[in-house]
Amino acid sequence: MMFKRAHSVLIVEDEDIIRTSLREFLVEEGYEVAVASTVAAGIHQAKLKDYDVAICDVQLPDGDGLVLLRRLQQLNPNISGLIITAYATVENAIEAFKSGAFDFLVKPVIFDDLANKLRRLFEYRELYLENQALRRELSRRDDSDEIVGSSKAIQHVRDAIRKVAVTNANALLVGESGTGKELFARAIHKWGPKQNERFMVASCSTRPDAELESMLFGTVGNAGENPGLFRHVGQGTLFLDEVTQLPLATQGKLLRAIEKQEVTPVGGTEPYAANARVIAATTKDLTVEIAAGRFQEDLFYRLDGVKICIPPLRERLDDIPELVEFFIGKHARAMGRKATLASSDTIRLLMSAQWKGNVRQLDNAIERAVMMSEGTHVRPTDLPPDLRGAEQPLPDTDDLRSALRHYERLHILRVLDQFPDKREAAKRLKLGLSSLYRKIEELGIDL
């Protein structure tokens, strides 16, 4: 039997009797409950965990419960709100709904009324999530080669690819392993003038040197005829992954294929036309490979004229929420799972990870998370254990003074995040207020 996660509720109420009685009632009803008595404490609780519902009193010692609800929804867009008010007026109801509340409760709170409103709230949430998933499914086209993301880094790449694609020119894609170079190569083909022709992939790092030339240019002779990828792809696109792995002799034939648009098969004497567009990719610095004698300089210049650098995931962290939603949809459809979204604490964890394996590693992590998920949301516990245990990276320095400055900055940022009031933050840090302001300036902390 699959375990069903209990709904979680955050109660922010300054009156002890009301706060305690609400908590006891909801715990008996099977809810997971946390409590807070101030706006600051409520925000602190919401940063520690994603709650399904927040029940907020309108009047709190340090602020307005309606403002608090809007702040909680900024931290977690999936949270729903119930407002507690002392007066059941039309004006109060309108203000509650404007602040994003699902409904409101009047003091003294009647438990049956609370239970009914929570039941309706969760019924509405379930229908809403199903509707959203259906909309995404109906509007989703064949997006297996879609470029996902809206960060400046990926917009720059997308713009460059569109400009290159329409020219039918050859291109070189440079980027770390796992950045999705084949995806971008497919996009160039798809947006080009010969999108209806074939797109074929030749992985130059997975075959013995002796086979690479035959694979690309074909063979003739007693053993039979192999047309080779250049002939097979015709006027389409041939993607050469890890082109630096080609033997020097094969690089020479590739250069001739690009320059003269003809190739001669292994064992043959008659050349045939080679009209394919060539898109090459590498994780290496070709200038280093040329200096080491492993790559032909003339071929480099033929390819380097249209070079597109694919950014690593750490340089496009703003794209992670969109990538996560895309991968959840892809893997949920493939596995027949219910997952449609990632919780905001899952997103925060993913955006703080190192991603040495780039987008490929993120894809694999989400595939595993969808497999382990038990509902509509992917949660941190569904992710691979090595991601859940991710810690702040060490500073890239051996200098003790620089390392201490790095951690001093992290610690002050964390305290300021928990206590936005600088007097309270200074008190927690055991600093004078003027000393805190001086530290903020020295460490370049952007408030």
N, C-alpha and C positions, 0 to 999 in steps of 0.2 A: 504494500500500500504506500503511495507517495505521500510524504509529509506536506501538509499545507501550512505555509508560513502565516503566523498570527499577524493581524494588522497592528500597526504601531501608532500610538497617539502621544502627542506632546501637549501637556496641560500647562498653560502659563496663567497663573492666578495668584494674587497676593494674599487673599484671605485663607488662612490655614484650614479652617473648617471645610470650606467649599473645595479647596484643592485636595484635601485628604479624602473627603467623601467621594469626590469624582474619581479619584485614583482607585479607591477600593472597589467601587461599583464596576469600573471598566475592567479591572483585573479579574473580577469574578465573571465578567462577560467574555473573558478569553482574549482580551486585548493586551498587547505589550505596551506598558505605560511608563513615561518619564514625566517629571514635574519640574517647574521653575516658578519663581515668584516675582521676577523682574524681567524687563526687556533684555537687559544684558545677559542674564542667565539663560533666557530662552534662545537667544542667538547662539550662545556658547553651546547649548545642547544640540541645536540644529547643525552646527559645524562638526559635531562628533558623529552624527548618525542621520540618515534620511528617514523622516517620519512620513507616514501616510496622511495623517491628519494633525492639525494644530487647533487646540481649543484655547482661545485667547480672551481674557477679560479686556474690556474697552479701556478701563482706567487702571494703570499700573503705576507703582511708585516712581519709576524713572522714565515714563513715556506713555505713548498712546498704543493700545492694542491693535488698532487698525493699521497704524504705521508699521508695527511689528509684523503683522501678517504679510504685508507687502515685502518686507525685508526677508522673511522666511521663504517667500515664493521666489525671490531672487536667488537665494541659496539653493533651493530645490524646487524647480518649476512644477514638479509632480505632486507637491503637497496640497492638500485641501484644507479649508479653514472653516471653523465654527466660531462665532463671536458671542461672548457672554455680555449682556447688557442689563442694567437695572431697570430700564424703561422700554416697554414695547411700543415704540412710536414709528410712524411711517418714515420719519426723517432718519431715525437710527437704522432702520432696515435698509433704506437706500444707501446710506453711508457704508454699511457692512458689505452690501453687494458690490458697490463701487471698489471696495478694497480687495475684492476677489474672494469673499466668503461664500461658501455654499449655502449657509443658512445661519440663523442666530438663535440663541437661547436666552430666556429671561430669568433673572433671579427672583425667587429661589429656583434653582434648576430642578425640574421634575425628571427623574431618572427614566421613566418610560418614554418621555418626549425625546430625551437624549438618545436612547437606544433606537427609537424609530428613525430619527434623523441620521444617525450613523449608518443604519441599514440602507436607507435610501441613497445616502452619499456613496456607499460602496457599490450599490447596484448601478448608479449612474456612472461611476468611474469605470466599471467593467464594460458597460455598453460603449462608453466613450473610447476606451482603448481598442475594443474590437472594431469600432467604426474607423478609427485612425489606421489600424492595421489593414483593413479592407481598402481604404482609400489609397494607401501606399501600394498595395498589391495591384489594384486596378490601374493606377497611373504609372506603374513601373514598366518601362520598355525593356528590350533586350540590352541590359547594361553590363554585360560581362567584360566589355572593354571600356567602361566609362571611367573618366578621370574624376575622382571625388575630391572635393576640397575647395575652399574659397579664400585661403590665405594668400597674402601677396606673393609668397614664394611660388605657389602652385599656379596662381594666375599668370605670373611671368612666363612660366614654362608652357602653359596652355596657349598663351598668345604667340610664343615663338613657334610652337608646333603648328598652329593654324597657318602662320605665314609660310613655313617650310612646306607644309602639306600640299598647298595649291600649286607649287612650282614643279612637283614631281622630281625634285633634286634628291641626290643621295645625302645621307646624314650620319652623324656620329653622336651617340648618346653616351654620356659619361656619368657615372654615379656609383655609390657604394652598393654592395650586394644587398638585395632585398628591397631596393627602392622602386622597383616596378618598371624597369627599362623596357621589357617586352610589352607591357601595357601601353607605354607611350609610343612605342614603335607601331603597334596596332592602330593607335589613334591617328598617327600620321598617314597610314594607309587608308583608314576609314574616311578621313577628311580630304583625301587627295582625289585627283581626277580619274584614277583607275581603281576605285574602291570595289568594283564588281569583279576585278581580277583576283587571282589567288594571293594569299599571304602565307608564307612558309618560314619556318624557323630552323636554323642550323646552329646547334650548340657546339661550338668549336672546342669546348673543354672536356667533352664527355666521350670523344672518340680517339682512337690511336692516330698518330700523324699519317700513317700510310692510308688510312681510310678517308681522311678529310678531303683530299683532292678528288677522289672518285665520287664522294658524296656530292660535292659541289658541281663538278664539271662533267661527271659521267665517265663511262668506260666503253670501249669497243674491243672486240677480239674473240678468241675461241671460247672464252668463258661466258659469252653472251653480252648483250648490250644493256647498259644502265644509263638512262637519259641524263641523270644528274639534276640537282635542284634548279640550276639556272634555266635549263630547258623546260623543266616541269612547271616552274612558276610563270613562265612566259613573260607577259608584260606587267605582271603583278609586283609584289614586294618580297624581297628575300631579306630576312632579319638574321644577321650573323652575331650571335651572342658570344661574348668573350673573344673578340676578333684577334686579340694579341696571342692567342694560343695556336693560331695558324702557323705552320712551318714557313720559313722564309721563301722557299720555292713556290709554295701555294699562294703566298702573299703576292708574288710577282704575277701569277696568272690572274689573281683577283684584280690587280692594278690594270692589267690589259683588258679584262672584262669591263671595267669601269670606263677606261679611256677609249677603247676601240669598239666596245659593245660586241665582243665576240670571244668565244672560248673554244679550246680544242680538247676533246675528251682524252682521258688517259688511254694510250694505245692507239690513238687515232692520228690522222694527218690533216683532215679537213675540218676547219673551224665551222661553228654554227653561230647564228646571231644570239646575242645575250642582251635582251631589252629590259631586264628586270631593274627595278629600283632597289638599291642596296642601302639598308640601314644597319650600321654596325654599332656594337655596344661594348663597353669595357669598364672594369672597375679600376684599371691601372692608369698611371700617368704615362701617356704615350711618349712624351719627351724623354722620360727616363728609360723607357724600353728602346727608343732609338739610340740613345747614348750607349746602351749596353749591347747594341747590335742585334736586338731581338725583334725589331720591327723596321720595316722599310720606310725611309723618310718620304719617298715619293707617294707611297700609299697614304701616309699620314696627312700630307698636304691635300690629297684628293678628298679625304674624309673630313679633315678638320675645318674646311671652309664653312661647313654648316654643322657646328657643334652645339649641342644642347646639354647643359649640365642639370642633372636631376637631383634636387635637394634631398638630403637625408631627413628622416622623420623628425629628428630633434630640431631641425630648422623650420618645421611646419607644424608645430604642436597644436596650433589653432584648428588644424584640420582633423584632429583626433575624434571629436564628437561626431562629425559627419562620416568619417571612415568607420567608426564603431557601428553607427546605425546601418550603414551599407552592408558591413560584414554580418551583422546580426540577421538582417533580412535574408542575405544570401544563404547563410548556414541554417537558419530556421526553416526555410523552404526545403532545403535539401534533406534535412533530418525529420521534418514534420513536427517541429517543436513550436511551442506557443510564444517564445520570447520575441518581443518586438522592440524593446528599449533597454538602455542601460541606466541604472540608478545614478544620481549625480555624484555619490561618493565613489562609485565605480569609475566614472569619468575622471574625477579628481585624481584617483590612484593611477589611472592609465596615463594621464598627462604628466605625472611626476616620475614615470619610469624612464629608463635609459635608452631602450630600443636600439641596441647595437645591431639587431637584425632587421631594423627598419620596418616598412609596411608589411613585409612577409611575416615577421615575428608577431606583429599586431594581429594579422589575419589568423595566424595559428592560435594565438591566445583567445581570440573571440570564438573561433570554432570550438575550442575546448570548453569555453564558458557556456556557450549555447547548449552543448551536450550535457553539461552538469546542471543547467538551470532547471527550476521547478515551477516557474510561472511565467508571467509576461515580462518580468524585469531580470536582466542580468545583474548580479550583485558581486561585491568583491570576493566573497567566498567561492564563487564559481570560477574565478580566474586561476591560472597556474600558480602554485605555491611560491615560485621564485619571484613573481610579480607582487604578490601580497606582502612579501617580506622586504620589498624594495626600501632602501634607506636613502637619505640625502647623500649625494655623491661627495667624495672627498675633494677638496680643492686641488687644482692641478698645479701644485707647487710643493717644494721641499722646505720653503722658508717658513719657520715657525710663526713669525710675526704675521705673515700673510694668511696663514691657516687660522690663527686666532681671530684675525679681523673677519675672515669668512664666517666663522661660527658665531662671532659676536653679532654680526649683521643678521644671520638667520634667527638667532634667539630674540633679538629686539623686534624683528618683523613678526615672529610668532606671538609675542606678548601684545604687541600693538593690534594684531588681528583679533585677539581675544578680548582686549580692553581698549576700545577706541578712544576713551577718555584718557588724555595724556597724563593727567595728574594721577589717575589710578594706575596707568602703565608704569609711570616713574616710581610709584610706591612699590609695585610688584618687583620692579628691577632693582629696588633699593638705591635709586638715584634721585638727585634733586631734579626738579622740572627743567631748570636751565641746562643741567648736564645732559638730560635726555635730548633736548633740542640740539645741543652741540653734537651729540653722537649721531643723530639723524642726518645732520649736515655732513659730518666727517665721512660717514659710511655711504652717503649717496642714496639714502632710503627715500623712495618716492611715495608720498602719502596720498 
